[in-house]
């Protein structure tokens, strides 16, 4: 679904906000792409973010999925707004084994008071994006616009 941004500077705003996220910095995450209504974030799967079988912990997966989904909503906000997660759920589909996770968020429905969003998370292995790709999680959530 194509969405029109309400702010011509949406990409700069998303990138500036992302740069202020200490959590994403701690995870080594970076923006892969930013477009109106869709944002992708990638982070390396590091041993310290693992769980007992060596896969990325569900909390790591959730953090990337939530941020990707939230930034998709922000990409469609007017310049004097931000967003916060109101509700979220995740289905963990497979162990997150590989070199990195990539979460791609999208906006399902825009509204005045709520945005419905989703993210798909994949584990990738190898030097090329898309190589050795496993779908590990599906996230849905509700974002609330916050006037600044």
C-alpha positions, 0 to 999 in steps of 0.5 A: 500500500502506498502512503504519502508522507505529511512531511517532505522532510520525513526521511531526515526526521526518521534518521535523526530520531533513529540516531538518538535511540540509545537502544538501537545503538547498543544493539548495533542496529542501522537503518537499511532503508527509509520510504513513506510507510516502510522502514528497514532496520538491520543489526548483527546477531552478537553472542551477548544477544543470544539465548540458551541455544545460540539463537538471537533472544526474542527480546532482541527480535522484538526490539528491532521489529517494534522500532521498524514498525514505529518508524514506518508510522513516524515516516507519515507523521506531520513535522510536529509529531512523534509516535509511541507504541501503544500495543504490540504482539509478535509471533516467533516463527523460527530460531533467529540463527544467522549473522544478522536480523533485518526487520522491515516495517510497514503501515497497515492503516493510518488514522488520526489517533492510531496507526496500525503497523506490522514488521517482518523479521528475517535472519540472514547468513552470509555476505550478501543481503537476502542470502541464507534468509529465514523468516523468524518473526511477524510483529503487529502493533498500534502506534499513537501519534504524539504532538510535540 
